[in-house]
């Protein structure tokens, strides 16, 4: 020995701790990509209620196109238009939230916002549920919390 103190050999637990930031960065990168993919899927499926909106407008504007002795009442058309519009609006809002959350995960900013969006995305089954649960699990790790804290600007 040359008089220097040698550190003990790194065991599996120490190696896991040293690899944790790399693993966390990889998980955040993957979650960011999956948020973009889920946003695309959500945006696509949220356009389907346009069929209901068109059908409702047909009920309102041209009820005679339905060859029936009793055409559908106008309130039914308004019900289709309003319900379809609400579903489209809700889907587009969720799409925008998922895009912003994906961008925030990539930049390691707005952790609380990402947690809230993860909770909301659990309603978008089955893709959003899986994505939301995994996002919550990753964001609750102390090492990931430290990554978000480290990226905050110092005041």
N, C-alpha and C positions, 0 to 999 in steps of 0.2 A: 504494500500500500504506500502511496506517495503522500500521505497526510491529508488527503481530501476526503470529505465525507461523501460517500456515494448514496444516491437515493435508492430506496428499496425497489426491487423489480416491480413493474406495474402488473397488477393482477387483472382479472377480467372485469371487476367492478370499476377499477380506475380507468381502464381502457374504454369502458362504456361511457363513463362520465366525460372523458376527453372527446369521444366521438359524438356526444349528445348535441353540441351546437350544429355540427354538420348534418346530423339526422334531422334536427328541428328545421334547419334552413331548407332541406330537401322536402320535408313535409309541408312547409309553408308554400314552397314553390308549386308542389303538386296540388295543394288545396286551391291556390290561385288559379291554376289552369282548369281545375274541375269546376270552379265557380263560373268561369267563362263558358264552359261547356253547358252547365246547368242553365245559365242565363239564355243561351241560344235555344235550348230545348224548351224552356219556359216561354220565351218570346214566340216561338213557333206555335206551340199549343194554345197560347193565349189569343191567337188570331182565329181559332175555330169558331168562337161565338159570333163572328161576323156573319155566319150563316143564319143565326137566329135574328140578328139585327135586320138582315135583308128580308127574311121571312116576315118579321114584324112590320116592316115598312110596306110589304106587299099587302098584309092584312089591313093596314090603315089606308093606303093610297088607292089600291085597286082590289077591293073585296070581291068584285064581280068575276075575277079570274078563276075563282073557285066555283066549279060547276055544281053548286049545291043550292037547294031551295032556300036555305037559311045561311047566308054568308057569315063568317066569323065576326063577332062583335069587335068594335074598334079598341076597347080596353084590352083585349087579348093581344092585339098588335102592339100596343104601348107596353104591355107587360114584357113581351119578347124584346122590344127595343131597349127598354131600361135594364132588364136583367142581362142581356147580351153586352150592353155597354159597360155595365159594372164589372162583368167578368173580364172583358178586354182591358179595362183600366187597371183592375187589380193585378192582372198578369203582367202588364207592361211595367207597373210600379215594382213588382217583385223582380222583374228582369233587370231594371235599372239598379235596384238595391244589390242584386247579385253581382253585377258588373263592378259597382263601386266597392263592394266588399272584396272581390277578387283583386282589384287594384290595390286596396289597402293592405291585404295580406302580403302582396308582393313587395310593397314598400315598408312593411312592418309598422303601420300606423293605424290609429283608430281601433284598438283592440276591442273596446266595449261595443262599438258599432258592429264589428264583425261577429261578436257573440250574439248580439240582438238579431242580426240578419240570419245567423245560423239557426236560431230558435224559430224565426219566421219561416225559413226555408223548409223546416221539418213538415210544414203543412203540404208541401208540394211532393206528394208521394209518387213513386218510391225513391226517385233520384234525390230529391231535396231532403228527404228524411235521412238517408245514408250520409249525404254531404254535410247536413247540419250536425248530426251526431259526431262524425269524425272531426269536424271543425271545432266543436265545443271541447272534445277530448284533447285535441292538440293545443288549443288556446288556453286551456286550464293548467298546462304544465308550467312549473316554476321557471324552467329554462326558457320557454317561449315568452313568458311574461317578461323575463329579463331582456330578451331580444327586442321586444316592443319598447321597453323602458329605455334601452340604450339608443334607440333611434329617435327619441324625443329630443327636440332642440333644447339646449340648456338655457335657462333664463337668468 
